Amino acid sequence: MLKVLHLGKFDTFGGIERHVQLLLRGLAATGHVLPVNLVLNDRAATDEHLEHGYLTVRVACFGQVASVGIAPALPLMVRRLHKRYAFDVVHLHFPDPLGQIASALLPRSVGRVVSWHSDIIRQKAALALYRPLQRHFLERVDAIIGATPIHFAGSTQIPSQLDEARRFVIPYGFEPQRWSLGAAALRHLAVLKEQAAGRFAVFALGRHVYYKGFDVLIRAMRTVDGLLWIGGDGPLRASLEQLAQNEGVADRVRFVGPIAEDQLPAFYAACDVFCLPSVEKSEAFGLVQLEAMHFGRPVVSTRLGTGVDWVNQDNRTGLTVQPSDAAALAHALRTLAADPDLRSRLGEAGRRRVQGDFSVENMVEKTLAVYELVLQRRAQRT
């Protein structure tokens, strides 16, 4: 059995964390991999839990600086876990400078695999210091996995000399059975339908941080006759609520806060369109697009030059606009509001795309194949 240590930032904060959980569950279910998930805690305490067939260890974290966790115990925990399990592979989820540094304490005999979720975008000063260390590490890893071809083509930080034999495209998986409309979702769906009262309904979801572009979407709602639900929370929530007041759209923009998992399907079922208005390349895929497509909802997203563009295809599964352009975003939303047949056509195409291209089985099978290939190549070199 392969023993694989996954190093990531957190356990439950966002789309990438949900992707890692799904991947680990799938790997554990194969019976061929013993995965261990090592992440930072959201508080200054270390704990562990065993769920879905794999162990998660959460190391005490004392805040963040430039999006890097302050977790001095992480390197020590890497060594302790390796003594317990003798890992064959360490699988890192980038960007994660702290995880990279901690992985250096593992023996060179342990294979190195990186999932490249996005470039480092905002922390330019910190990147200038970190970049040489990042480049040195990436030039020597055994494999880099990107969720789309654009993860490689659009990156300015993956070394250009990294040979094709170490690059692997494995789309994120989608688990449809998690998105059934259970009793709680059906009750909440009735509430949302009452709120919408027949109006055109838009749903957006994500952390309230700079790159999500919720400020652009709020401005766009000035000329969209409908209701907008914004789910999630984050440091910009108060300023976004104030913006809605200032723009005169507070009566049709509802901040619903964090959404319980058993209620989230209700929002996708209740909306007419899902919107991903992100403004920076930090948005490298947009798993929420798959969730909306599963419910047959067209997506309005922004052309970021990342995997977001590969997932939502313009005039096939939704509409795409330039980032930070409130007028263009509003025009796309008004176009869909006025044309139910177009919404239906795009939504159905999105549903078929999710079913055909983003299966969990494909993701797990290809990831396991990368592990086996890495170990095979290492054995041939010894």
Secondary structure, 3 states (H helix, E strand, C coil): CEEEEEECCCCCCCHHHHHHHHHHHHHHHHCCEEEEEEEECCCCCCEEEEECCEEEEEECCCCEECCEECCCCHHHHHHHHHHHHCCCEEEEEECCHHHHHHHCCCCCCCEEEEEECCCCCCCHHHHHHHHHHHHHHHCCCCEEEECCHHHHHCCCCCCCCCCHHHEEECCCCECHHHHCCCHHHHHHHHHHHHHHCCCEEEEEECCCCHHHCHHHHHHHHHHCCEEEEEECCCCCHHHHHHHHHHCCCCCCEEEEECCCCCCHHHHHHHCCEEEECCCCCCCCCCHHHHHHHHCCCCEEEECCCCHHHHHCCECCCEEEECCCCHHHHHHHHHHHHCCHHHHHHHHHHHHHHHHHHCEHHHHHHHHHHHHHHHHHHHHHHC
